[in-house]
């Protein structure tokens, strides 16, 4: 039986997801198309500090079809995981602006990440 996305998020916040469950979330992110659950699933990876899934998170950095996913990817890598220095070129690019970040959400979180480092 598959755990609901809401339960996954709750358990990620509580710190009660097993490594296998986190890996299953990562597998869903790579095998399923973007949908209404993608943000929550990416959030689970962020909250569990599953840095072994870094490449999956990085794959959302240029998610022009959903800037909020790019925003969460930047926030995860640079703020939650404390690796802003590693992604300085990415932060600089978003601070300069990308055309698909129409509301400036990615730019704002990039600025915040840079200031917090």
C-alpha positions as CSV (number, residue, x, y, z in Angstrom):
1,X,0.0,0.0,0.0
2,X,1.3,3.4,-1.0
3,X,1.5,6.1,1.8
4,X,-0.4,9.2,1.0
5,X,1.6,12.3,0.1
6,X,0.2,14.1,3.1
7,X,1.4,11.3,5.4
8,X,4.9,11.4,3.7
9,X,5.1,15.1,4.4
10,X,4.0,14.7,8.0
11,X,6.4,11.9,8.7
12,X,9.2,13.8,7.0
13,X,8.6,16.7,9.4
14,X,8.5,14.3,12.3
15,X,11.7,12.6,11.1
16,X,10.1,9.2,11.1
17,X,10.5,8.2,7.4
18,X,12.9,5.3,6.8
19,X,15.7,5.6,4.2
20,X,13.8,3.1,2.0
21,X,10.7,5.4,2.1
22,X,12.8,8.4,1.2
23,X,14.3,6.4,-1.6
24,X,10.9,5.5,-2.9
25,X,9.9,9.2,-2.9
26,X,13.0,10.0,-4.9
27,X,12.1,7.2,-7.4
28,X,8.6,8.7,-7.8
29,X,10.2,12.1,-8.5
30,X,12.3,10.7,-11.3
31,X,9.7,8.3,-12.8
32,X,6.5,10.3,-12.7
33,X,5.6,13.4,-14.7
34,X,5.2,16.7,-12.9
35,X,1.8,16.9,-11.1
36,X,0.1,18.3,-8.0
37,X,2.2,16.0,-5.8
38,X,5.7,16.9,-7.1
39,X,6.2,19.9,-4.8
40,X,5.3,17.9,-1.7
41,X,7.5,15.0,-2.8
42,X,10.5,17.3,-3.4
43,X,9.7,18.9,0.0
44,X,10.0,15.4,1.6
45,X,13.5,15.1,0.1
46,X,14.4,18.5,1.5
47,X,13.0,17.9,5.0
48,X,14.7,14.6,5.4
49,X,18.1,16.1,4.4
50,X,18.5,13.3,1.9
51,X,21.6,14.7,0.3
52,X,22.2,11.4,-1.5
53,X,19.4,12.6,-3.8
54,X,21.2,15.8,-4.6
55,X,21.0,15.2,-8.4
56,X,17.2,14.9,-8.2
57,X,16.9,18.2,-6.4
58,X,19.4,19.8,-8.9
59,X,17.2,18.6,-11.7
60,X,14.5,21.0,-10.6
61,X,16.7,24.1,-10.6
62,X,15.7,24.9,-14.2
63,X,12.1,23.9,-13.9
64,X,10.7,26.7,-16.1
65,X,7.3,25.0,-16.3
66,X,6.9,25.4,-12.5
67,X,9.1,28.1,-10.9
68,X,7.9,27.1,-7.4
69,X,9.8,23.8,-7.9
70,X,12.9,25.7,-8.9
71,X,12.4,27.9,-5.9
72,X,12.2,24.8,-3.6
73,X,15.3,23.3,-5.2
74,X,17.3,26.4,-4.5
75,X,16.0,26.7,-1.0
76,X,16.8,23.0,-0.4
77,X,20.3,23.0,-1.7
78,X,21.4,26.4,-0.5
79,X,19.4,27.1,2.7
80,X,18.1,23.8,4.1
81,X,21.3,21.9,3.3
82,X,23.6,25.0,3.8
83,X,25.5,24.7,0.5
84,X,25.0,28.2,-1.0
85,X,28.8,28.5,-1.7
86,X,28.6,25.3,-3.8
87,X,25.8,26.8,-5.9
88,X,27.1,30.4,-6.1
89,X,26.9,30.4,-10.0
90,X,23.3,29.2,-9.8
91,X,22.4,31.9,-7.3
92,X,24.1,34.5,-9.4
93,X,22.1,33.4,-12.4
94,X,18.8,33.6,-10.6
95,X,19.6,36.9,-8.9
96,X,20.3,38.4,-12.4
97,X,17.0,37.0,-13.4
98,X,15.7,34.3,-15.7
99,X,12.8,35.0,-18.0
100,X,10.5,32.2,-16.7
101,X,10.7,33.5,-13.1
102,X,7.9,36.0,-13.8
103,X,6.9,36.6,-10.2
104,X,10.5,36.7,-9.0
105,X,10.0,33.9,-6.5
106,X,13.2,32.1,-7.5
107,X,15.2,35.3,-7.5
108,X,13.9,36.2,-4.0
109,X,14.9,32.8,-2.5
110,X,18.3,33.0,-4.3
111,X,18.9,36.5,-2.7
112,X,17.9,35.1,0.7
113,X,20.2,32.1,0.4
114,X,23.1,34.3,-0.6
115,X,22.6,36.7,2.3
116,X,22.3,33.8,4.8
117,X,25.5,32.1,3.8
